Amino acid sequence: MRILLMGAKGMLGTDMLRVWQGHEVIAADSAEADIRDLHQVRALVSSAHPEWIVLTAAYTDVDGSEKNRDLAFAVNAIGAENVARAATESRAALFYVSTDYVFDGNATRPYEPTDPIRPLNVYGESKAAGEAAVREYAQHWCIGRTSWLFGAHGNSFPEKILRASETRPELTVVSDQVGSPTFTVDLSSAILQLLDKNVCGIVHLTNSGSCSWYEFACEVLRQADRHAIRVLPVDSSNAARPAKRPKYSILSPASLHQYGIEMRNWKEAVRNYIADLRNIAKLSPKEQSQKK
């Protein structure tokens, strides 16, 4: 399978390249084509001749999007439209990575792909607009919504917690927002399986299980042997973040399971994430002997 990966240098794209070894993957980033420029996108897609285009390139700064609305929409919406148009012209299928933040968090059970979307922030709005563009302009498309991404090759929530724990004995973390942490290695594998099955439609992909950001932080610190760090739960109203977040954004795995694909529990994934950090020298192996 010949895949054009757009956003190959990002946290998810880096792990996709690792996991997808054995397939013909053309790695592209902004240096090869700025997705905001239709002419650049057309030239890249035309020269690559892909069967699938996987679009991971995005403006993902949730709080930054509140101040940079035009930039968020230029990348996440117009960029998605440009890639969708080029995909159709080249008869390639398109996989668009989207987010749980298209939902408002008022649900009382896991979100299905068919549930109405009502984003609370500019980032969510821009990704929802990107979804709409993909549905309108791509001939064969798959939208994969995921949540709370973390990986060793990018700046994610667990790494921020680990860095903070190096200089602070006590941390405060939001406890009233619930979702499913998703490891980029596992997400990469699940997406590849969807491409192999030539899936079309919207699919929800997250590691199984759910937690609050507070519980996520506690588990990361526990598995990293940072037992002395105290973590205090705090209400999101006290967090003073520019962008409003959904308090409940658990995505139902039913749409993924119908294709015979399952993703392991997020706590198991954290174990591999910690190992990856140590392998690339982002995390010291100290205190390992003190575990338990």
N, C-alpha and C positions, 0 to 999 in steps of 0.2 A: 504494500500500500504506500502510495506517494503522498506525503503530508507536508503542507506548507504551514509552519508554526510561526505565527506573528505575535511577537512578545517573548521571544526565546531567551532574553536575558533577565527576565523577571523571576520572582520567587517560584511561581508555578512553572513557567517555561523552562527554567533550569532543571527542575526535576523531571519534566516531561522528556527532555533530551536524554536523561539518564535511563528512565524507565522504558522509553521507546526504542532502545537499541535493537537493531535487527530489522527495523522498518526504514524506509527511505524518507528521511525527514530533512526538509529544507528549512534551516533556522534563519529567521529574519527578525530584525528589530528596527528601531527608528532610523538607524543608519542606512538600512536597505529601502525603507519606505515609511514616510510619515502618513499614518492612516487618515489624517485630516486632509490629505491631498489626493484627490481621486486619480489624477494622472500618475502619480507615483505608485499608487496601489495597483492600478491597471497594468503598469509596466512590470511590476514584480510578479503579479499573478500570471501574466501572460508568459513570462520567461520561465516560471517554475513548473507550469503544467501539472498542478496537483489534482489528486482525486478528492482530497479533503483539505480545507483550510481551517485551521484551529486558531481562533482569535482570543488570545489572552491579554493582549495589549490593552491597557485601560488607565484612566486616571482614578486611582483608588484612595486618594486622601479624602476621607469622609468629612472631616472638619474643614479641610482646605476647600472643599467643593462649595461650602456655604459662602466663601469669599470670592471664589473663582468659578461662578456658575457657567460663564461662557466657555471657559476651558474644559470643564467637566462635560458639557454637552458637545463641544467640538470633538473631543476624543471618544467619549462613550456612546454618543448618538450618531453624529455625522460620520465619525470614523467607522462605526459599525455599518452604516448605510453604504459607505464607499466600498468596504470589503464585500458586502452582500451583492452590490451591483457588479463588481469585478468577478465574483464567484459565478454569478449567473452567466455573464458573458463568456467565461472560460469553461462553463459546464462542470464546475466543481461544487461539491457539497460544502456547507459551512457549519462549523460548530462554534457557538458563541457562549463564552463563560459569563454567567450572570450571577445574581446575588439574592440572598434572603431579604436584603433591605428594600426590595420592591414591595414588601408587605408592611402593614401598619402595626403588627404586633398585638392586635386585639383578639386573636383567635384563642380558643380554649382546647384545640387539638392540633396536631401537626398539619402544616399547610400542604395541600395537594396542588399540582400544577394548574388545575382548573379553577382554583380559588381566585377571586378578584384581587387585583393588586392596587395598593394605595400607599405609595411611598411617603415617608415622613420627612425626608431630607433631600437635598439637591442631588447628592450622589445617587440615591435610590431612583429619583426621577430621571436622571440621565441614563441609568442602566435600563430602566423601563422603556425609555425612548429608543434605546439601542435594540431591545428585544422587538419592539414594534417595527423598526427598520428592517431587521433580519427577516421577520415574518413577511413583510411586504415585498422586499426586493430579492431575497434569495430563493432559488428554485427548490433546492433540497437543503433543509436546515435542521439543526438540532440545537436547542437552547438548554444549557446545563446550569441550573441554579445551585449554588453552593453557599457555605457559610463559614465564618470565623476561621479563615485559612491560616495555617502556620506551616513553616518549613525552614530548613536550616540555611537556605540560600537567600534570605531576605529579612527585612525588618518586620517581624510579626509580634503579636502580643506576648507570647511566652518569652521571647528574647528580651523584650522590654522589661518584663518582670525579673528575669535573671540578672540583667544589668543593674536594675534598681537595687536588687538584693545584695549587690557587691559593696554598696556604700551606705545602705540604710537598713537598720535592724527591724524596722516596722514599715509595712506597706498598707495602704487602703485601696480596696478594689470594689467596684460596683457589684452588688449582689442581687439586684432586682431585674436583671436582663438575662434571659435564658435562651440558649441556642445549642448548636452542635459543632464543636471544634472539628476541623477537617484538615488532615495532613496532606500536604501537596503530593507526596509520593503515592498515597492511596488514591487520591483524586486523579492523578495522571494515569494510573492503571485502569480505573473505572472508565475514564473517558476513552481510552484506547479500545476497550472492549465494546463501547457503544459505536465507535467508528467501524470496528470489525463487523458489527451487526448491521451497519448502515441504517442506524436508527434515525427517525424523523419525528420531531415534536419536542415538547418540553419535558425534561427529566430533572428530578431533584437528586443531588448527589452530595451526601455528607457521611462522615464516619458515624457509626451507630452510637446511640446514647446521647445524653444531653446534660447540661450543667449551666451554672451561672458563671460570669467572668471571675467571681470570687473563688468558686470551686475549681475553676480551670487553673487559676494562679496557684492555689494550694497544692494541686496535683503536680504541677510542673516543678514547684519548689521541692516537694517530697521526693520526686523521682531524680531530681538533680542533687539530692543530699544536702539541701539548704534547710536543715531541720530547725535551726536557731532563729530563722526569720519569722516574725509574727505578722500575720495577715488579718486586717480588720475589715469586715464588710461595711459598705457604705451605700446609701440610697443614691440612685442616679441623679436625683434632683440636687444633690450636693456635689456632683462631679463637675459642674460648670463647663460642659462641652458645647461648642457652637452648634453642632448638628444633633438633632433629636434622634435617638435610636429606638427601634421597636423593643418592647419589653419581652415579647415572646416571638421567636423566629425559628422554631423547630420545623424542619422540612420533613414531610412524610417520605419514607423510602419506597413506598409502593410502586411508584413509576419506574424505579431502578430495578426492583425485585422482579418485575414482570419480564425483564430481559435475562433473568437468571444471574444477576450481578449483585453481590453483597459487599458491604464495606465493614471492616472490623470496628470494634469499640474504640472510641477516641483515647481512652486511657492506655490501651495497648499501643496505639500510634504514638503517644507521647514518649513511650519507652524508646522507640526507634528514632524519634526526633532528637532526644537527648544524646543517643549514641552518635547520630549524624553530627551534632554540634561538636562533640568531643573529637570525632574523626577529622574535622576540618579546623580543629584548634580554636573553636569559638567558646568552648567551655572547658574549664580545667577539671581533670579527673580527681582532684583533691576531695577528701572526705569520704571517698568511696568505701574505704575500709571501716568507716563508722556507721555504714548503713544498718538500719534496724536499731 
